[in-house]
Amino acid sequence: MGAAEVEGLPSDAGLLTKDPAELPNDLVFVDLETTGGNAAFDRITDIGIVRVVNGELAEEWSSLVNPERPIPPYIQSFTGISNEMVAAAPRFADIAPVVLGKLQGAVFVAHNARFDYSFLRGEFLRLGTRFSAQVLCTVKLSRRLFPGFVHHNLDAVMERHGLSCSARHRALGDARVLHDFWAELRREVPHTALSAAVRTLLGAQRLPAHLPPDLADDLPEGPGVYRYFGEGDALLYVGKSHSLRTRVLAQLTGGESGAQRLAALVRRVDWVPTAGELGAMLREAEWIKTLKPLRNRRPKNEEGSFTLRPAADPAGRVEPVPINGVDALDLERCFGVFHSEKDACKALADIARAQQLCLKILGLEDGAGACAAFPAGKCRGACVGKEPLLMHKLRLQLALSSLKLKSWPFPGRIALCEPGPRGNAWNGTPGADLHVVDHWTYLGTARSGEELAVLRAKETRAFDVDVYRILVRYFANHPKLNWRDLTEKTACS
């Protein structure tokens, strides 16, 4: 996509567009130090800006910033910036107009640029200001120009190009290094090759013209679910990702195989960030089931899935039944989840043939006397009394054991705590999710005590196959779960 506009600036600000071989003529090299790595929760402690116009150094500027929260000890050790140093520094709100003025109209250049750009954009948004710019990442530029090297962090780049820094891990010192790196590239790399690499990176995430110009900037980096809408606001597609921005841009800019036709239809995108992968999977499954997007794969049987339930039969016969009609507690006696009654019968027949069980005893073959498989030695003779029914029943149960539905491992309805990006458990603060689930059904996600109270009283839904599979996999991969029993008043810590 082209750069979104800032305060009325043209989208091609910072570029000489008459000649494709020209390099950007207005660049601002930026580095930040912060209290941590997540722009949604952490804050800036140091800003360094070096602006270059027409190849000449135009300005250098820096400022410590009071983050209005403690700086973790390991961050203090890494940057050398202490809580005492920033105590008397201006808040970002105090210097925001100055910072915005120094960034406007230039290509935003930084090492691992999404980090610095997302922090500044987040700070401006908290003040009600929308900031966007064309972004050039010097990590990506180094990788493109020097693919033979493995490492492209700033220390590696400095060593490779003979650059020095008098104040490493301070914002202005690192911003000066980026300027020096750019100057070195202009000397080392042929002009056409450098220009081509820069143009490619600036245009790598060019969205279709019919989508909002600032969509790429608005998309969060973290996990969540998203929806694509077409003409008339018709819901086209629902998806999930551990990085919303990466996935959506890959689909809508043609970076993902087979996505071009879908991208041409999309007119609007919305999303819901989640604390982690579980919330994204649960919300995606719910949206697909309830909203029925046009481009998602449909279940084979829209009416619901089937399972094999034990029948009141001395031979231990099982019968296919709609899973939605089985009581939640009775599900623990059932075997397998199948898209249709036909699939359930086929699976049972396959098991019977593999284990020499009798299709007639299982109700899969009609008629009196021996079953068709007995004369060929593929049935042990339960149909003619050669094998006791009790033995046949035991062998059937053993054969089905691997398909047995999992027992609900909790007392009843629970709230499953999924940590947010900072790893915190839910304690009423933003960023962590409480997924309310009851006997393999998903009732919703809460981020406040009020939302939790609503979900605590919500009526249990019908068994959902997709939710069952999601939770079984998640429980298997996360043996230490943090959960709250909603039948009790215990805390989730």
N, C-alpha and C positions, 0 to 999 in steps of 0.2 A: 504494500500500500504506500501511497505518498504520505509525507509527514502531515500529521494533523495540524491544525492551525492553533496558534497561541495569541490570544488577545488581538485577533485580526491580522496577524502576519500571514503572508502567502505561504502555501505549502511547500514551495521550492526554495524557501529562504536558505541562504548559505551555500547554494550551488550556482555554478556558472553553467546554465543549461543550453547555451547556444551551440557549444561544441562538446559532443559526448566524451572526447578525450580529456577534457579539463577536469582538474581536481576541485573539490570544494574550496571556495575562497574565503570562507568565514567559519572557523572552527573554535569550539570551546572545549578545552581538555579539563576534565573534572575528576576529582577524587574525593571520597568521603571516608570518614571514620564513624563508626556507629556503636551502639550498645550491644548489638547482636546481628544475626543474619536474616531476620524476618522483618520485612518492611511493614507488615501489618501491626507489629507489636513493638519493635525496637525503634530507636530514635537516633538522629544524627548528633555527633559530638564535635565534628571538625569538617570544614568545607574548604577545598582548595580549587581555584579556578584560574586557568591560563587561557587567554583568548588570543587567537592569531587571525589576522585579516590580511589577505593578499600575500601570504607568506611571511609577514612581519609580526613580531610580538607586539600586541596592542595593549595588553593589560595583564597583571597578576593580582590576585586578591585571595585572601583567606580569612577565616574567622573560626574560633572555637564556638561551640553552640551548647547551651545548657539544655540537656535532653529531658529535664524535669523528671528524672528517675535515676536510680543508682546505676553506675557502670559496673558490670560484673568484674571481679578481681582478675580473671584470666584475660579479659579485654584490656583492662588497665595495664597489665603486664606486657601485652602484645603491642599496644599502641603508645604506651607511655603517657596516656592521657588519664588523669586521675579525677575523682569526684571533686577534689579541691580546686583543680584547674578550671573546671567548667562552672563552678558554683556562681561566679560573678559574670559569666559570659552571657551574651544575649540569647533569648529563646529564638527558635526559628521564626516564630511569628513576628519578632521584632526586626529581623533582617530579610524577611521574605521579599519585599519589594526590591531591595537591592540585588538579591540573588537572581530574581526573575529578570531584572534589567540586564544583568551580565550574561544571561543565558539566551535571551531572545534573539531570534534570527540566525542562530549559528547551528551547525551540525554538532550534536552532542557526542563527544568522544571520551571513552573511558575503557579501562581494562576490566573485562567481565561487566560490560556496560549495563546489562539488565539490572544488576545489583544497584549501582549508583542511580540509575534513571528511575527505578521503581521507588527507591527511598525518597528522592526529591519530589517525584510526582505525588507520592502518598502524603508528604508534608504539605504540599500545595493544596491537595484535595481537602485535607483537614481544615484548611483556611477558606475553603470555598472557591479556590482558583484552579482552573484546569490548565495544566501545562503539558504540552506535547512538542516533540522535536524529532527530526531525523536522527537516528542513533547509529553510531559507528563503533563497533567493539574491536579494540586492538588485539584481544585474544584471538578472535576469529580472523582478523586481518593477518596476524602472524602465522596462524595455521595455514591460511590459504597461500600466503607467499612463500612460506618455508615448510612445506609438508614433510620434509625429511627429518625434521626434529620432533622429538617426543614431547618435550615440555615447553609450554608457552606461558607459564606464570611470569609475573613481572620480574622476579629475580633471575629467571632463566633468560628472559629477553634482554635484561641489562647485561648479563655476562656475555651473551652471544654477540651483542653489538657494541660492547665496550662502553656502556653507559654507567654513570655514577649518580649517587643520590646522597645529599648531605643530611637528609631528614627522612629516612625510610619509615613507612607506616605512619607518617604525618601527611595530611591531605595535600598541602601545597607542594611538599617535596615530591610526592608520587605524581602529582599532576605535571610538575616540571619534567619528570622522567618521561611521561607520555609525549610531551611536546618534543623532547629530545629524540625519542624513538621515531616520531613522525618525520622530523628533520633528517634523521639517518636514513629512513626509507626513501625519502625523496632523492638522497644522494646515491643509495645503493641499488635501488630497483629501477629498471627502465620505466619511463613515464607512462607509456601505454599499458604496461603490465600492472603498475600501481593503480592507475585510473580504472582499469577494468575490474580489479579486485574490489576497489572502493565502491564502484557503481553496483557491482553484484551484491555486495553486502547491504548497501542502502536500499536495494530493491528486492531483497530476498523475501520480504514478507509483504509484498504489494498485494493488497486485497482487491477483489473485484470492485469496479467503480460503483456498483449499486449498493454496496454496504457502507455503513457509517465510517468516515475517515479516521475516527479515533478509537475504533474497535480494538485494534491491536494493543493500544496502550491501556485500555480499560480491563482487558482480560487478566485475571490474577494468575500468578505462577503456580499456586498450590492445587491440591486435589479438589474435585467437585464434579457436578453433573451439568450438562448443557443441553440446550434445545435449539434447533434450527426451524425457522418459520419461513414460509414462502409467500406467494401472492395471496392476498386476502387473509393473511395471518394464519394460513393453514399450517398445522404442525407437521413438519417433514421428518424430523429425525431427533432422537434422544441418544446421548452418549455420556460417557464418563471418562475421566483420566486422572492420573496422579499429578499432571500439570495441565490445567485447563488451557493456558495460553499456548503451550507447545502443541497440544493436540488439535485445537481449533484452527490455529494458523496453518498447521500442516495440511489439514483437510481443505481449508478455504483458499489456500494459495497454490494448490496443486502439488504440494510436497508429499502427499500421501496417495499411493496408487489407487486409481479408480474413483477418486473423490471429485474429479473435475465436473462431472455431470451434476452432482449434488450441489457443488459450490455455485454453479450457474443459476440454481433455483432459489438459493437462500437470500432472503430480504431482511431478516432480523435474527439476532442471536441473543438469548439470555442464558443465565447460569446461576447456580447456587453453589458457593464454596462449601466444602465439608472439612471436618477435622482430619479425616484420613480416608483410606481405601474402603473401609467397611461402609461408611456413610454414603460414599459415592455409589457403591454397588447396590445398596438397599434402595436409594432414591431412584436410580436408573431403572431397577426392576419395577418399582411402583409406578413410575411415569409410563413405562412401556405398557404395563398391564391396564392402567386406568385411562391413559390419554390416547393410546393406539396411534402412534405416529405412522405416517404413510410409508416411510422408507426403512423402518426397522423390520427385521424378520419376524414374522408372526409365528406363534406356537402352532404345531401341527393340528392341534385340536383346541379351538377357541372355547369349547364348552368345559374344558378342564381335563386334568390328568387322571390316570387310573393307578391303583395299587393292587397287590394280591393280598386278600384278607382270609385268614383261616375260617373254614366253614364248620358248622356243627356236624361233624362227620367222623365216624370211628377210624377212617383211613387217613385222617388228617388232611383232607382235601383243602385246597385254597381256591378262591374264586376272584376274578377281576371285578373290582367295584370302583365307582368314581371316588376319587380321594376327597373331594369336597363333602361327600356324604358320610365320611367316617369321623366319629368323635375324636377330638384331639388326644384323649388318653388312650383310645383304642388303636390309634396309629402306631403305637409302640409294638403291637402284635403283627403289624403288616410288613410286607416285603416289596421293596422296589418302588420306583416311580416311573410311570410309562406315559407316553403322550396319548395313547388311545387304548381301548379295550383290545383291539387287534394286536397291538404291540405287546401288551401284557400276556395274552394267550400264546403268542409266538415265543416270548422269552420262557414261559413255563414249559412249552413243548420242547424247546432246545435243551433246557435243563433235564427234562425227562429222558430224552434220547441219550444225552451224555452220561446219565447216571443209571440207565436201564430201569427207569421207573415206568409205571404202566399208564399210558395215555387214557385208557378206559377208566381206571380208578380215579384219575385226575379230572374226569369229566370232559376230556378233550376228544373223546372218540365214542360214538354211539354203538348200540347193538349188544347182543348177549354173547356169552362165551368168551373165548380167548381174544385178546386184542391182536391187531395185525402184526405187532412187533414180536409177539411171543414165539411163533414158529421159527422165526429167524434168530432166536436167541438174544434178542435185543430188549427183552422184558424178562424179569426174574419170576414171573408167574403169579403175581398178586391177583390177577384177574381170574385165575383158575384154582386159587387156593394153594398154590405151590409155595408162595412166600406169604408168611403171616402178615396181616394188615398192620399190626403193630410195628413190625420190622420195616414195612414199606413207609409207614408214617415217620419213623425215626430217620430213615434215609432221605426222605423228602425234606424234613426240617433241617438236616445237615446240609443238603444241597442248597437250600434257600438262605442259609445263615448269613452268607456274605451280603445278601440283599436286604437284610432286616433293617427297617428304619430305626434311626437313632432315637434313644430315649431322651426326652427333654431333661437336661442335667440340672435344672434349677427348681426351686420350690413352686414356682408359678410365674406370674408376670414379673419381669425384671427391667431395669434400665441398665444397659450395657454402656460403660464409660469408654469413649474413644478419645485418647489424648489429642490435643491440638498440636500445631507446629512447634510449639515450645516444649512439648512433652508433659504439659501439666494435666493432672487429673481434673475432672469437673468439680469446681467449687463455687459455681455461680459467676465465673469470669468468662468473657468471650474466648472463643477459639477451641473449646472442647465440646464434644457432642455427647448427649445421652440418647441412645437408641432404645426405644421401648419395644420389647419383643415378648411374645407370650406363646409358648408351645409352637415354635417355628413359624409364627406369623409376625409381621412387622407392622407396628401401629403408628410409627412416626418418630421424629427426632426432636428433642428439646434442648434449648440452650438457656432456659431460665426456669425458675421455680414455678412460675405461672404456666408455662407450656407443659412442664412435667405433670402438673396437677390435672390438666386437661387429658393428657394421654393416659394417666393412671386410671381414669374413669372411663376410658373409651371402650366401646364394645369390641370383643375379639372378632377378628375377620376369619374368613375361610382359609384353610390350609393353602399355602402358596408354594408351589414346587421350587420356583426360582429362589425364593427366600430361604427355603430349607437347604438347598444346595450351597447358597452363599454362607449361611451360618455354620453348616457342618465343616466346610473348608476353613472358615475363619477360626473356629474353635480348635480345629486340628493344628493350625499354624500358630496359634496364640494360647499356649497352655495356661498362662497366667493372665486371667481375665479380671478386670476391675468392674464390678457390677453392684447394683443396688436392688435389694428385694423390695418390690413395690407393695408387698403385703405387710411389710414392716416399716419402721421409721428409722432404719439404720442409715448411716451416712456413707457417702461414697468418697473415699479418700485416695 
